[in-house]
């Protein structure tokens, strides 16, 4: 029987939401093993001086708990 833990990560990119999602994946893979799913739950933009500063995605990362 496996147990899955879900954590929330926020990725950012000055280029696009797609790039922000790729950043979440890349960073999660550096420290987590057994990733089974990454679901994007929210998209938003941080503004600065009335222009887009950063694209952001909130992601739920699921991975198996190791014993």
Long-range contacts (C-beta under 8 A, 24 or more apart in sequence): 2-64, 2-65, 3-64, 3-65, 4-36, 4-62, 4-63, 4-64, 4-65, 5-62, 5-63, 5-64, 5-65, 6-60, 6-61, 6-62, 7-60, 7-61, 7-63, 8-41, 8-58, 8-59, 8-60, 8-61, 9-58, 9-59, 9-61, 10-56, 10-57, 10-58, 10-59, 11-56, 11-57, 11-59, 12-46, 12-54, 12-55, 12-56, 13-54, 13-55, 14-53, 14-54, 14-55, 15-55, 16-55, 17-43, 17-55, 17-56, 17-57, 19-55, 20-54, 20-55, 20-56, 20-57, 21-57, 21-59, 24-57, 24-59, 24-61, 28-61, 32-61, 32-63, 33-63, 33-64, 33-66, 34-63, 34-64, 34-66, 35-61, 35-62, 35-63, 36-62, 36-63, 36-64, 37-61, 37-62, 38-62
